[in-house]
Amino acid sequence: MTQTIRIAAAQIDVTLADREGNLARMLAKLESAAAQGAALVVFPECALPGYCFESLAEAWPHAETVPGPATNAFTAACKKLNVHAVFGLLEADGPRMFNACVLVGPEGVVGTYRKVHLPFLGIDMFTTPGDRPFAVQEIRLRGQTLRIGMNICYDGSFPEAARVMTLQGADIILLPTNWPPGSECMAGCVVNARAMENHIYYLAVNRVGIERGFRFIGKSKICAPGGHVLAEATHEDECLLFAEIDPEKARNKHQIRVPGKHEINRVADRRPEMYGKLVEPKRP
C-alpha cells in the first residue's frame, strides 16, 4: 500500500509592513505543523510583507530577492525540521516587483511562481504581471515523489492555469490567497471544481485579520482529486489544516465508476482542436 504524505495549510493573520514579525510567525507555525507530522506546509499570499500597500514606493522596502533573507531563514528551518514550505512574498528583480510565492526545502529554493493574473486590488495594482510560464516542481517527501504546481489567489479564477499544470503532471496545485469579502464562491465552490475537473489535489490557503479596512475571510480548504473536501476552515481564525494525500490517486486519471458502462478521463477525453478561441490574442 502506498504511504500517504501529510500536508498542512497555515491560515494565519499577517501584519502589514512587518516582515520580521510575519517571518517569525510563519516559522513558529512551520515548527508546529512539522511536529504534527506535516512534510509540506503552505502559507498565504504576501504572508511575508502584507498585501494592502497603496503604492509601489510604499511596498518597495518590503520586497526582497529570491534567494534572499526570508528564503534563507526558511531553508535553515526546513533543514532542521526535514520539511518543505511555500510562502508568499514580494519579489524584487531589478526595477520590477512581483507578487510571488516560493517553494523552499532543506536544500534551498526549489522553485518560484510569479502571479500571472492581477486584480485591481492591493499591491497587485502596482506589481508586474508574472513573466514565466506555468511550471511543475518535483520534490521528494518522506520517500515519495510529489509534483507541485503553484498559483496565487486570482489565478485560481482562470481554469486554464490549473489545466496547463495538470497536463505537465501536477499531483497538487497550491493556491496561497488573500481572499476578502466577495470571494466566498472561490472558497466554497471553485477550489472543489479545480480539483474535480483536473483530478488533482488542490490546496487553497487564505489569511485572516483586517488590513487597512479590508477583512480577510479565511475559509482555507484542501480538496481531493474527486473534488471532495479533505479539510477546511469554515471560520476566520488562525489555524492549521492537515490532510493525507496519495499522489498516485491524482495520477490515475481514468476513473471507472461502472466497468464498461461509466468510465471518464478528464485528460484523455479533451478535444483541444475545439478550443482555438482560448489561444487567440487578447483584443484591446
Backbone as CSV, one residue per row, in Angstrom:
resi,resn,N_x,N_y,N_z,CA_x,CA_y,CA_z,C_x,C_y,C_z
1,MET,0.836,-1.199,0.000,0.000,0.000,0.000,0.874,1.254,0.000
2,THR,0.528,2.219,-0.818,1.292,3.462,-0.900,1.151,4.267,0.386
3,GLN,2.278,4.774,0.871,2.241,5.616,2.065,1.780,7.020,1.686
4,THR,0.881,7.584,2.470,0.393,8.929,2.178,1.383,9.982,2.671
5,ILE,1.204,11.193,2.169,2.019,12.344,2.569,1.119,13.308,3.328
6,ARG,1.544,13.731,4.491,0.766,14.677,5.293,1.165,16.093,4.909
7,ILE,0.171,16.907,4.526,0.418,18.296,4.151,-0.397,19.206,5.059
8,ALA,-0.008,20.473,5.113,-0.687,21.419,6.000,-0.854,22.770,5.320
9,ALA,-1.978,23.419,5.622,-2.244,24.798,5.208,-2.272,25.653,6.468
10,ALA,-1.455,26.702,6.503,-1.356,27.563,7.685,-2.163,28.841,7.451
11,GLN,-3.381,28.875,7.963,-4.249,30.057,7.874,-3.869,30.987,9.017
12,ILE,-3.203,32.104,8.671,-2.651,32.987,9.697,-3.047,34.439,9.452
13,ASP,-2.891,35.236,10.481,-3.006,36.690,10.351,-1.649,37.232,9.910
14,VAL,-1.655,38.378,9.288,-0.440,38.997,8.763,-0.472,40.475,9.112
15,THR,0.671,41.029,9.482,0.766,42.453,9.800,1.437,43.190,8.651
16,LEU,0.780,44.206,8.137,1.316,44.958,7.011,2.669,45.565,7.353
17,ALA,3.636,45.393,6.440,4.962,46.016,6.530,5.773,45.540,7.726
18,ASP,5.520,44.332,8.213,6.277,43.775,9.335,6.879,42.438,8.907
19,ARG,7.901,42.489,8.076,8.485,41.253,7.570,9.060,40.396,8.694
20,GLU,9.745,41.016,9.625,10.373,40.238,10.690,9.331,39.539,11.557
21,GLY,8.279,40.263,11.922,7.231,39.665,12.742,6.480,38.580,11.998
22,ASN,6.171,38.820,10.723,5.459,37.821,9.941,6.319,36.578,9.706
23,LEU,7.616,36.790,9.475,8.519,35.662,9.290,8.583,34.814,10.562
24,ALA,8.677,35.469,11.707,8.723,34.734,12.972,7.443,33.934,13.193
25,ARG,6.291,34.528,12.835,5.022,33.814,12.985,4.981,32.589,12.073
26,MET,5.443,32.748,10.827,5.429,31.623,9.895,6.370,30.506,10.347
27,LEU,7.540,30.860,10.820,8.493,29.832,11.252,7.969,29.076,12.471
28,ALA,7.247,29.771,13.353,6.643,29.092,14.508,5.554,28.125,14.047
29,LYS,4.734,28.541,13.064,3.698,27.655,12.539,4.318,26.479,11.785
30,LEU,5.419,26.727,11.091,6.120,25.662,10.392,6.574,24.588,11.375
31,GLU,7.139,25.009,12.491,7.600,24.066,13.509,6.431,23.294,14.114
32,SER,5.330,23.988,14.354,4.150,23.328,14.916,3.584,22.299,13.943
33,ALA,3.492,22.659,12.670,2.963,21.733,11.679,3.876,20.518,11.514
34,ALA,5.184,20.760,11.508,6.135,19.654,11.394,6.022,18.712,12.587
35,ALA,5.813,19.269,13.770,5.656,18.444,14.970,4.420,17.561,14.889
36,GLN,3.449,17.987,14.065,2.219,17.203,13.875,2.272,16.346,12.604
37,GLY,3.482,16.185,12.073,3.691,15.233,11.002,3.653,15.770,9.593
38,ALA,3.480,17.073,9.398,3.399,17.626,8.043,4.762,17.614,7.365
39,ALA,4.777,17.202,6.095,6.001,17.223,5.299,6.055,18.434,4.381
40,LEU,4.893,19.058,4.147,4.780,20.254,3.308,3.802,21.203,3.985
41,VAL,4.226,22.465,4.160,3.399,23.452,4.849,3.276,24.670,3.933
42,VAL,2.041,25.141,3.732,1.783,26.220,2.784,1.170,27.418,3.507
43,PHE,1.712,28.598,3.220,1.286,29.846,3.850,0.604,30.753,2.822
44,PRO,-0.129,31.790,3.282,-0.905,32.634,2.359,-0.075,33.516,1.425
45,GLU,-0.775,34.103,0.490,-0.235,35.123,-0.407,0.289,36.300,0.402
46,CYS,1.447,36.832,-0.007,2.045,38.013,0.645,2.111,37.854,2.168
47,ALA,2.321,36.624,2.637,2.387,36.390,4.084,3.591,37.080,4.708
48,LEU,4.628,37.319,3.925,5.818,37.969,4.477,5.633,39.485,4.623
49,PRO,5.191,40.226,3.597,5.131,41.688,3.724,3.761,42.260,4.047
50,GLY,2.677,41.480,3.887,1.335,42.052,3.870,0.945,42.420,2.454
51,TYR,-0.299,42.868,2.284,-0.851,42.999,0.934,-1.334,44.401,0.562
52,CYS,-1.923,45.130,1.499,-2.658,46.355,1.150,-1.774,47.601,1.087
53,PHE,-0.690,47.511,0.363,0.128,48.701,0.125,-0.577,49.610,-0.872
54,GLU,-0.323,50.896,-0.763,-1.046,51.866,-1.582,-0.205,52.471,-2.686
55,SER,1.021,52.018,-2.840,1.862,52.457,-3.945,3.056,51.522,-4.057
56,LEU,3.688,51.550,-5.206,4.902,50.764,-5.394,6.003,51.261,-4.469
57,ALA,6.082,52.574,-4.304,7.121,53.148,-3.443,6.950,52.699,-1.995
58,GLU,5.713,52.633,-1.530,5.486,52.188,-0.157,5.868,50.722,0.018
59,ALA,5.599,49.904,-0.994,5.853,48.469,-0.875,7.315,48.099,-1.085
60,TRP,8.031,48.908,-1.861,9.365,48.507,-2.292,10.308,48.126,-1.136
61,PRO,10.342,48.844,-0.024,11.259,48.461,1.064,10.944,47.093,1.666
62,HIS,9.776,46.544,1.367,9.360,45.274,1.965,9.451,44.116,0.975
63,ALA,10.015,44.401,-0.217,10.281,43.355,-1.195,11.702,42.843,-0.994
64,GLU,11.962,41.626,-1.461,13.316,41.089,-1.394,13.569,40.134,-2.534
65,THR,14.835,39.851,-2.760,15.212,38.959,-3.842,14.962,37.504,-3.442
66,VAL,14.968,36.657,-4.471,14.898,35.209,-4.266,16.080,34.577,-5.002
67,PRO,17.013,33.916,-4.291,17.086,33.749,-2.839,17.317,35.096,-2.145
68,GLY,16.997,35.109,-0.852,17.147,36.313,-0.053,17.018,35.961,1.417
69,PRO,16.890,36.975,2.278,16.859,36.717,3.723,15.754,35.769,4.159
70,ALA,14.550,35.943,3.638,13.437,35.089,4.080,13.609,33.657,3.596
71,THR,14.003,33.477,2.333,14.199,32.112,1.847,15.364,31.441,2.566
72,ASN,16.380,32.211,2.934,17.487,31.638,3.707,17.013,31.162,5.075
73,ALA,16.174,31.960,5.729,15.643,31.572,7.039,14.764,30.329,6.923
74,PHE,13.940,30.277,5.879,13.099,29.098,5.671,13.938,27.863,5.350
75,THR,14.994,28.039,4.560,15.860,26.905,4.234,16.443,26.295,5.501
76,ALA,16.932,27.133,6.393,17.510,26.639,7.652,16.466,25.900,8.476
77,ALA,15.252,26.447,8.541,14.190,25.809,9.314,13.759,24.494,8.663
78,CYS,13.637,24.490,7.324,13.250,23.262,6.629,14.296,22.169,6.799
79,LYS,15.555,22.548,6.798,16.635,21.573,7.009,16.555,20.983,8.408
80,LYS,16.321,21.812,9.389,16.213,21.358,10.777,15.015,20.427,10.961
81,LEU,13.897,20.754,10.321,12.641,20.029,10.539,12.391,18.943,9.499
82,ASN,13.210,18.907,8.434,13.036,17.958,7.330,11.659,18.113,6.684
83,VAL,11.329,19.339,6.284,10.057,19.639,5.635,10.306,20.548,4.434
84,HIS,9.252,20.767,3.650,9.240,21.791,2.605,8.150,22.801,2.951
85,ALA,8.281,24.011,2.419,7.309,25.072,2.696,7.104,25.932,1.466
86,VAL,5.917,26.522,1.370,5.593,27.505,0.337,5.045,28.743,1.036
87,PHE,5.556,29.919,0.703,5.035,31.150,1.305,5.053,32.279,0.297
88,GLY,4.165,33.261,0.525,4.039,34.400,-0.363,4.898,35.566,0.063
89,LEU,5.437,36.284,-0.929,6.276,37.453,-0.670,6.195,38.392,-1.873
90,LEU,6.817,39.548,-1.744,7.033,40.455,-2.871,8.464,40.262,-3.329
91,GLU,8.614,39.836,-4.590,9.943,39.536,-5.117,10.493,40.729,-5.895
92,ALA,11.667,41.185,-5.488,12.355,42.261,-6.199,13.287,41.654,-7.240
93,ASP,13.158,42.117,-8.474,14.016,41.647,-9.562,14.402,42.861,-10.391
94,GLY,15.554,43.428,-10.098,15.947,44.677,-10.741,14.951,45.759,-10.400
95,PRO,14.433,46.482,-11.405,13.456,47.536,-11.122,12.023,47.025,-10.996
96,ARG,11.834,45.722,-11.166,10.482,45.161,-11.162,10.153,44.500,-9.822
97,MET,8.857,44.498,-9.497,8.376,43.815,-8.303,7.259,42.867,-8.703
98,PHE,7.331,41.644,-8.178,6.334,40.628,-8.475,5.662,40.154,-7.191
99,ASN,4.363,39.884,-7.279,3.653,39.149,-6.239,4.007,37.683,-6.486
100,ALA,4.736,37.066,-5.568,5.317,35.756,-5.835,5.120,34.815,-4.654
101,CYS,5.314,33.540,-4.927,5.438,32.570,-3.847,6.630,31.682,-4.149
102,VAL,7.172,31.093,-3.096,8.430,30.357,-3.192,8.270,28.990,-2.550
103,LEU,8.771,27.967,-3.215,8.852,26.622,-2.655,10.268,26.409,-2.156
104,VAL,10.393,26.149,-0.852,11.694,26.024,-0.209,11.776,24.671,0.495
105,GLY,12.951,24.058,0.461,13.179,22.811,1.167,14.504,22.827,1.895
106,PRO,14.926,21.698,2.424,16.182,21.638,3.184,17.414,22.045,2.382
107,GLU,17.328,21.939,1.045,18.480,22.299,0.210,18.375,23.708,-0.362
108,GLY,17.311,24.433,-0.017,17.163,25.793,-0.512,15.928,25.981,-1.375
109,VAL,15.973,26.993,-2.242,14.834,27.314,-3.104,14.701,26.250,-4.183
110,VAL,13.513,25.636,-4.248,13.216,24.628,-5.260,12.588,25.275,-6.495
111,GLY,11.703,26.243,-6.267,11.032,26.903,-7.374,10.298,28.146,-6.910
112,THR,9.990,29.019,-7.852,9.223,30.227,-7.561,8.092,30.350,-8.573
113,TYR,7.090,31.103,-8.185,5.996,31.418,-9.093,5.663,32.893,-8.949
114,ARG,5.448,33.565,-10.079,5.067,34.976,-10.103,3.627,35.087,-10.598
115,LYS,2.797,35.755,-9.833,1.369,35.831,-10.117,1.111,36.388,-11.517
116,VAL,0.384,35.635,-12.310,0.131,35.991,-13.713,-1.076,36.912,-13.854
117,HIS,-2.172,36.601,-13.169,-3.416,37.369,-13.295,-3.532,38.336,-12.115
118,LEU,-3.572,39.617,-12.412,-3.546,40.637,-11.360,-4.881,41.369,-11.266
119,PRO,-5.555,41.300,-10.123,-6.793,42.062,-9.946,-6.471,43.516,-9.600
120,PHE,-7.476,44.361,-9.673,-7.319,45.756,-9.255,-7.583,45.809,-7.756
121,LEU,-6.552,45.487,-6.987,-6.682,45.369,-5.532,-5.304,45.337,-4.899
122,GLY,-5.130,46.064,-3.802,-3.913,45.986,-3.014,-2.652,46.170,-3.836
123,ILE,-1.623,45.434,-3.470,-0.329,45.578,-4.139,-0.389,45.143,-5.590
124,ASP,-1.397,44.341,-5.968,-1.493,43.893,-7.350,-1.759,45.031,-8.324
125,MET,-2.189,46.183,-7.821,-2.362,47.342,-8.698,-1.023,47.900,-9.162
126,PHE,0.074,47.477,-8.522,1.370,48.106,-8.794,2.453,47.118,-9.217
127,THR,2.226,45.823,-9.032,3.251,44.847,-9.372,3.260,44.546,-10.871
128,THR,4.333,43.917,-11.330,4.470,43.485,-12.717,3.805,42.121,-12.881
129,PRO,3.012,41.923,-13.936,2.412,40.593,-14.147,3.489,39.520,-14.309
130,GLY,3.199,38.330,-13.826,4.143,37.233,-13.937,4.623,37.015,-15.362
131,ASP,5.918,36.747,-15.517,6.537,36.665,-16.836,7.087,35.277,-17.143
132,ARG,6.705,34.285,-16.332,7.208,32.932,-16.550,6.050,31.977,-16.812
133,PRO,6.263,30.987,-17.687,5.190,30.018,-17.950,4.844,29.228,-16.693
134,PHE,3.617,28.722,-16.634,3.235,27.834,-15.538,4.146,26.608,-15.565
135,ALA,4.548,26.151,-14.383,5.512,25.056,-14.306,5.185,24.155,-13.127
136,VAL,5.748,22.966,-13.144,5.566,21.985,-12.073,6.926,21.649,-11.484
137,GLN,7.008,21.665,-10.150,8.233,21.327,-9.442,8.095,19.933,-8.828
138,GLU,9.120,19.132,-8.947,9.102,17.773,-8.392,10.009,17.708,-7.176
139,ILE,9.465,17.241,-6.054,10.250,17.116,-4.832,10.055,15.718,-4.248
140,ARG,10.940,15.365,-3.320,10.816,14.107,-2.592,10.373,14.409,-1.169
141,LEU,9.292,13.761,-0.765,8.754,13.926,0.583,8.537,12.550,1.201
142,ARG,9.232,12.288,2.282,9.066,11.024,3.001,9.167,9.827,2.064
143,GLY,10.150,9.878,1.159,10.396,8.759,0.270,9.533,8.712,-0.975
144,GLN,8.652,9.671,-1.164,7.774,9.704,-2.330,8.024,10.946,-3.177
145,THR,7.707,10.844,-4.444,7.789,11.983,-5.345,6.448,12.707,-5.353
146,LEU,6.489,14.019,-5.223,5.292,14.842,-5.317,5.548,15.944,-6.334
147,ARG,4.628,16.084,-7.297,4.749,17.093,-8.356,3.814,18.253,-8.034
148,ILE,4.400,19.428,-7.848,3.684,20.582,-7.311,3.560,21.691,-8.345
149,GLY,2.338,22.199,-8.515,2.105,23.414,-9.273,1.687,24.525,-8.328
150,MET,2.027,25.762,-8.662,1.685,26.900,-7.810,0.949,27.970,-8.611
151,ASN,-0.097,28.501,-8.039,-0.807,29.701,-8.490,-0.931,30.623,-7.295
152,ILE,-1.442,31.824,-7.509,-1.678,32.758,-6.405,-3.055,33.383,-6.577
153,CYS,-3.914,33.226,-5.614,-5.187,33.911,-5.447,-6.010,34.022,-6.735
154,TYR,-6.006,35.187,-7.375,-6.853,35.452,-8.551,-6.586,34.463,-9.682
155,ASP,-5.383,33.901,-9.733,-5.074,32.889,-10.740,-6.060,31.729,-10.693
156,GLY,-6.577,31.431,-9.501,-7.498,30.321,-9.355,-8.797,30.511,-10.119
157,SER,-9.089,31.754,-10.508,-10.310,32.048,-11.273,-10.180,31.681,-12.746
158,PHE,-8.979,31.323,-13.166,-8.709,31.045,-14.572,-8.376,29.566,-14.726
159,PRO,-9.341,28.760,-15.192,-9.126,27.308,-15.227,-7.974,26.879,-16.121
160,GLU,-7.608,27.728,-17.084,-6.502,27.372,-17.970,-5.203,27.147,-17.203
161,ALA,-4.993,27.924,-16.135,-3.744,27.814,-15.373,-3.608,26.433,-14.748
162,ALA,-4.649,25.983,-14.068,-4.603,24.662,-13.443,-4.522,23.561,-14.492
163,ARG,-5.209,23.732,-15.622,-5.198,22.698,-16.657,-3.805,22.537,-17.250
164,VAL,-3.108,23.653,-17.488,-1.754,23.572,-18.040,-0.854,22.772,-17.097
165,MET,-0.927,23.049,-15.804,-0.066,22.330,-14.865,-0.486,20.869,-14.701
166,THR,-1.774,20.601,-14.842,-2.229,19.212,-14.852,-1.603,18.466,-16.021
167,LEU,-1.585,19.087,-17.183,-1.001,18.459,-18.366,0.506,18.300,-18.235
168,GLN,1.116,19.090,-17.349,2.551,18.945,-17.076,2.825,17.904,-15.991
169,GLY,1.763,17.300,-15.453,1.955,16.219,-14.492,1.765,16.576,-13.042
170,ALA,1.172,17.735,-12.737,0.987,18.129,-11.334,0.104,17.126,-10.592
171,ASP,0.532,16.764,-9.390,-0.299,15.971,-8.476,-1.165,16.876,-7.618
172,ILE,-0.650,18.061,-7.338,-1.332,19.013,-6.453,-1.027,20.423,-6.929
173,ILE,-2.015,21.305,-6.813,-1.798,22.731,-7.051,-2.021,23.465,-5.740
174,LEU,-1.088,24.340,-5.430,-1.126,25.134,-4.202,-1.513,26.563,-4.553
175,LEU,-2.487,27.105,-3.820,-3.012,28.445,-4.097,-2.955,29.295,-2.833
176,PRO,-1.830,29.954,-2.559,-1.819,30.959,-1.490,-2.723,32.123,-1.888
177,THR,-3.576,32.583,-0.973,-4.551,33.610,-1.314,-4.604,34.719,-0.272
178,ASN,-5.256,35.822,-0.676,-5.707,36.893,0.218,-7.151,37.178,-0.161
179,TRP,-8.068,36.289,0.164,-9.473,36.444,-0.194,-10.169,37.419,0.741
180,PRO,-10.701,38.534,0.211,-11.545,39.425,1.001,-13.013,39.057,0.795
181,PRO,-13.945,39.734,1.468,-15.367,39.518,1.165,-15.624,39.688,-0.332
182,GLY,-16.498,38.861,-0.867,-16.729,38.811,-2.303,-16.103,37.585,-2.928
183,SER,-15.238,36.918,-2.161,-14.545,35.726,-2.665,-15.135,34.434,-2.121
184,GLU,-16.313,34.518,-1.506,-16.881,33.330,-0.874,-17.103,32.182,-1.855
185,CYS,-17.462,32.502,-3.102,-17.690,31.436,-4.085,-16.376,30.747,-4.451
186,MET,-15.287,31.502,-4.488,-13.987,30.879,-4.732,-13.705,29.833,-3.665
187,ALA,-13.911,30.223,-2.416,-13.643,29.301,-1.316,-14.632,28.148,-1.300
188,GLY,-15.896,28.464,-1.576,-16.930,27.456,-1.428,-17.057,26.492,-2.578
189,CYS,-16.733,26.955,-3.798,-17.012,26.132,-4.985,-15.811,25.908,-5.890
190,VAL,-15.035,26.959,-6.149,-14.018,26.876,-7.198,-12.881,25.938,-6.826
191,VAL,-12.483,25.919,-5.563,-11.409,25.012,-5.135,-11.810,23.568,-5.428
192,ASN,-13.035,23.211,-5.079,-13.531,21.861,-5.357,-13.556,21.588,-6.857
193,ALA,-14.002,22.586,-7.632,-14.109,22.404,-9.075,-12.751,22.183,-9.722
194,ARG,-11.725,22.946,-9.308,-10.399,22.763,-9.898,-9.864,21.369,-9.594
195,ALA,-10.094,20.888,-8.376,-9.649,19.538,-8.027,-10.388,18.492,-8.849
196,MET,-11.696,18.666,-8.994,-12.517,17.691,-9.710,-12.206,17.674,-11.210
197,GLU,-12.165,18.851,-11.836,-12.048,18.892,-13.289,-10.675,18.447,-13.785
198,ASN,-9.657,18.542,-12.934,-8.304,18.122,-13.305,-7.889,16.815,-12.648
199,HIS,-8.711,16.317,-11.750,-8.419,15.108,-10.972,-7.046,15.225,-10.294
200,ILE,-6.929,16.275,-9.508,-5.710,16.540,-8.746,-6.093,16.939,-7.326
201,TYR,-5.114,16.971,-6.447,-5.300,17.605,-5.144,-5.162,19.113,-5.329
202,TYR,-5.904,19.868,-4.531,-5.876,21.333,-4.639,-5.941,21.898,-3.224
203,LEU,-4.969,22.735,-2.896,-4.900,23.362,-1.567,-4.945,24.867,-1.725
204,ALA,-5.934,25.512,-1.111,-6.036,26.974,-1.089,-5.914,27.438,0.356
205,VAL,-4.948,28.298,0.624,-4.760,28.778,1.995,-4.884,30.296,2.021
206,ASN,-5.853,30.774,2.779,-6.130,32.205,2.892,-5.591,32.738,4.210
207,ARG,-5.500,34.036,4.298,-5.142,34.683,5.553,-6.403,35.126,6.281
208,VAL,-6.226,35.639,7.485,-7.328,36.193,8.255,-6.901,37.568,8.765
209,GLY,-7.809,38.233,9.477,-7.496,39.536,10.042,-7.972,40.683,9.158
210,ILE,-7.631,41.902,9.564,-8.032,43.121,8.857,-6.790,43.946,8.547
211,GLU,-6.735,44.458,7.319,-5.600,45.261,6.903,-6.120,46.463,6.129
212,ARG,-5.914,47.639,6.661,-6.372,48.881,6.031,-7.841,48.813,5.591
213,GLY,-8.653,48.298,6.465,-10.088,48.242,6.212,-10.562,47.019,5.465
214,PHE,-9.640,46.236,4.902,-10.011,45.011,4.205,-9.969,43.839,5.181
215,ARG,-11.087,43.142,5.269,-11.160,41.932,6.090,-10.876,40.730,5.198
216,PHE,-10.163,39.776,5.745,-9.856,38.562,5.003,-10.609,37.396,5.632
217,ILE,-11.216,36.567,4.770,-12.304,35.698,5.211,-11.890,34.287,5.615
218,GLY,-10.601,33.980,5.605,-10.213,32.618,5.965,-10.755,31.615,4.956
219,LYS,-11.422,30.579,5.460,-12.070,29.557,4.615,-11.077,28.781,3.762
220,SER,-9.876,28.550,4.299,-8.891,27.724,3.600,-9.444,26.319,3.405
221,LYS,-8.931,25.619,2.390,-9.510,24.314,2.059,-8.501,23.444,1.328
222,ILE,-8.592,22.148,1.571,-7.811,21.151,0.840,-8.794,20.151,0.247
223,CYS,-8.725,19.959,-1.076,-9.637,19.042,-1.762,-8.875,17.894,-2.423
224,ALA,-9.569,16.755,-2.551,-9.026,15.555,-3.170,-9.328,15.552,-4.664
225,PRO,-8.718,14.626,-5.433,-8.936,14.597,-6.879,-10.391,14.509,-7.325
226,GLY,-11.270,13.908,-6.568,-12.671,13.874,-6.951,-13.419,15.155,-6.668
227,GLY,-12.762,16.111,-5.987,-13.392,17.376,-5.640,-13.939,17.421,-4.230
228,HIS,-13.930,16.287,-3.507,-14.479,16.324,-2.156,-13.466,16.926,-1.181
229,VAL,-13.983,17.447,-0.086,-13.175,18.185,0.881,-12.460,17.235,1.830
230,LEU,-11.150,17.431,1.960,-10.359,16.687,2.933,-10.235,17.456,4.248
231,ALA,-10.138,18.777,4.144,-10.043,19.623,5.338,-10.439,21.031,4.948
232,GLU,-11.106,21.738,5.857,-11.463,23.127,5.578,-11.639,23.904,6.868
233,ALA,-11.407,25.206,6.769,-11.666,26.125,7.869,-12.927,26.902,7.514
234,THR,-13.961,26.732,8.275,-15.224,27.426,7.997,-15.301,28.750,8.753
235,HIS,-14.178,29.217,9.254,-14.138,30.376,10.148,-13.051,31.352,9.704
236,GLU,-12.885,32.433,10.486,-11.888,33.458,10.190,-10.846,33.540,11.294
237,ASP,-10.503,32.409,11.892,-9.494,32.349,12.940,-8.224,31.696,12.403
238,GLU,-7.103,31.964,13.060,-5.874,31.273,12.701,-6.026,29.778,12.983
239,CYS,-5.441,28.958,12.109,-5.488,27.511,12.333,-4.516,26.827,11.388
240,LEU,-4.252,25.565,11.666,-3.530,24.680,10.768,-4.504,23.617,10.270
241,LEU,-4.575,23.451,8.967,-5.372,22.379,8.369,-4.428,21.285,7.898
242,PHE,-4.818,20.037,8.112,-3.980,18.909,7.704,-4.772,17.972,6.802
243,ALA,-4.065,17.327,5.886,-4.679,16.300,5.045,-3.611,15.287,4.652
244,GLU,-4.054,14.048,4.452,-3.196,12.983,3.950,-3.470,12.832,2.455
245,ILE,-2.415,12.886,1.648,-2.606,12.766,0.207,-1.785,11.608,-0.351
246,ASP,-2.287,11.034,-1.426,-1.622,9.939,-2.123,-1.443,10.362,-3.580
247,PRO,-0.222,10.710,-4.000,-0.007,11.205,-5.364,-0.519,10.263,-6.444
248,GLU,-0.486,8.962,-6.195,-0.935,8.005,-7.203,-2.408,8.200,-7.548
249,LYS,-3.198,8.630,-6.588,-4.616,8.865,-6.859,-4.814,10.004,-7.851
250,ALA,-3.935,11.011,-7.797,-4.024,12.121,-8.749,-3.535,11.705,-10.135
251,ARG,-2.656,10.733,-10.192,-2.079,10.323,-11.475,-2.989,9.375,-12.246
252,ASN,-3.874,8.700,-11.560,-4.797,7.772,-12.220,-6.017,8.536,-12.718
253,LYS,-5.923,9.068,-13.923,-6.994,9.917,-14.462,-8.194,9.112,-14.966
254,HIS,-7.987,7.845,-15.248,-9.060,7.007,-15.786,-9.912,6.487,-14.628
255,GLN,-11.077,7.072,-14.473,-11.960,6.724,-13.371,-13.045,5.761,-13.845
256,ILE,-13.070,4.575,-13.254,-14.043,3.551,-13.612,-15.116,3.516,-12.523
257,ARG,-16.293,4.010,-12.862,-17.401,4.028,-11.906,-18.275,2.774,-12.041
258,VAL,-18.587,2.433,-13.285,-19.259,1.158,-13.578,-18.494,0.561,-14.750
259,PRO,-17.731,-0.512,-14.546,-16.887,-1.050,-15.616,-17.665,-1.302,-16.905
260,GLY,-17.133,-0.727,-17.987,-17.751,-0.911,-19.291,-19.001,-0.094,-19.536
261,LYS,-19.452,0.635,-18.523,-20.687,1.409,-18.650,-20.524,2.882,-18.265
262,HIS,-19.667,3.162,-17.315,-19.465,4.550,-16.879,-18.005,4.742,-16.503
263,GLU,-17.219,5.244,-17.470,-15.805,5.495,-17.266,-15.478,6.882,-17.819
264,ILE,-14.688,7.653,-17.087,-14.324,9.000,-17.537,-12.832,9.238,-17.346
265,ASN,-12.296,10.121,-18.192,-10.902,10.545,-18.080,-10.852,11.982,-18.572
266,ARG,-10.793,12.922,-17.626,-10.907,14.337,-17.986,-9.643,14.896,-18.628
267,VAL,-8.616,14.094,-18.783,-7.448,14.487,-19.569,-7.531,13.859,-20.957
268,ALA,-7.711,12.557,-21.018,-7.763,11.867,-22.313,-8.990,12.259,-23.130
269,ASP,-10.073,12.652,-22.471,-11.316,12.973,-23.185,-11.372,14.410,-23.697
270,ARG,-10.303,15.180,-23.512,-10.293,16.562,-24.012,-10.343,16.586,-25.541
271,ARG,-10.800,17.730,-26.087,-10.843,17.949,-27.536,-10.113,19.257,-27.853
272,PRO,-8.778,19.286,-27.765,-8.035,20.539,-27.953,-8.319,21.228,-29.281
273,GLU,-8.630,20.447,-30.320,-8.881,21.053,-31.631,-10.123,21.932,-31.635
274,MET,-10.937,21.826,-30.570,-12.157,22.622,-30.468,-11.959,23.878,-29.620
275,TYR,-10.768,24.073,-29.093,-10.546,25.140,-28.106,-9.767,26.326,-28.668
276,GLY,-9.799,26.525,-29.956,-8.964,27.549,-30.578,-9.130,28.938,-30.002
277,LYS,-10.357,29.292,-29.608,-10.602,30.632,-29.062,-9.735,30.926,-27.842
278,LEU,-9.388,29.884,-27.100,-8.610,30.082,-25.875,-7.247,30.684,-26.115
279,VAL,-6.681,30.420,-27.300,-5.325,30.888,-27.560,-5.276,32.014,-28.597
280,GLU,-6.419,32.574,-28.940,-6.406,33.755,-29.795,-5.885,34.944,-29.003
281,PRO,-5.150,35.849,-29.650,-4.641,37.046,-28.953,-5.781,37.834,-28.300
282,LYS,-5.486,38.398,-27.141,-6.492,39.210,-26.437,-6.743,40.496,-27.219
283,ARG,-8.029,40.830,-27.358,-8.383,42.066,-28.068,-8.226,43.263,-27.134
284,PRO,-7.880,44.434,-27.681,-7.720,45.638,-26.846,-9.029,45.987,-26.163
